[in-house]
Amino acid sequence: MHRTEDRIALLRQALRSPDVWQVSAALAYVAEKLEPEHRAALVPDLVELCASPLWASDAREVLERI
């Protein structure tokens, strides 16, 4: 359980990063590899990214998979 919590914490940190590569990698991981039941924990972060012109479409795509 701690691994999952740690993974979600790291993903949350990456989604909030100013580093474009980190955000992109985190979005890809959430969309493609993270278990659906764990994606829900990142909904607030994904919704926040929807406000960004740079990430809005990618974040919406991930949200649609939840």
C-alpha positions in Angstrom: 0.0 0.0 0.0 2.8 2.4 0.8 4.3 1.9 -2.7 1.0 3.0 -4.3 0.8 6.0 -2.0 4.4 6.9 -2.7 3.8 6.5 -6.5 0.7 8.8 -6.3 2.6 11.4 -4.3 5.4 11.4 -6.9 3.0 11.6 -9.8 1.2 14.5 -8.0 4.5 16.3 -7.6 5.4 15.7 -11.3 2.0 17.0 -12.5 2.6 20.2 -10.6 6.2 20.6 -11.8 7.3 23.5 -13.9 9.3 21.0 -16.0 7.4 20.2 -19.1 9.1 16.8 -19.4 8.0 15.8 -15.9 4.4 16.8 -16.5 4.3 15.0 -19.9 5.8 11.9 -18.5 3.4 11.9 -15.5 0.4 12.3 -17.8 1.5 9.5 -20.0 2.1 7.2 -17.0 -1.3 8.1 -15.5 -3.1 7.5 -18.8 -1.3 4.3 -19.8 0.0 2.5 -16.7 -1.6 3.6 -13.5 -4.4 1.3 -12.3 -7.8 2.9 -12.9 -8.7 2.8 -9.2 -5.6 4.8 -8.4 -6.2 7.5 -11.1 -9.1 8.8 -9.1 -6.6 10.1 -6.5 -5.2 12.4 -9.1 -8.4 14.0 -10.3 -7.9 17.3 -8.5 -4.5 17.7 -10.1 -5.8 16.8 -13.5 -8.6 19.2 -13.2 -6.1 21.9 -12.3 -4.1 21.1 -15.4 -7.2 21.6 -17.5 -6.9 25.3 -16.7 -3.5 25.4 -18.4 -3.6 26.1 -22.1 -0.5 23.9 -22.5 -1.9 20.8 -20.8 -5.7 21.2 -21.1 -6.2 18.7 -23.9 -3.9 16.1 -22.4 -5.4 16.4 -19.0 -9.0 16.1 -20.3 -8.0 13.0 -22.2 -6.7 11.4 -19.0 -9.8 12.5 -17.1 -12.0 10.9 -19.7 -10.3 7.5 -18.9 -11.2 7.7 -15.3 
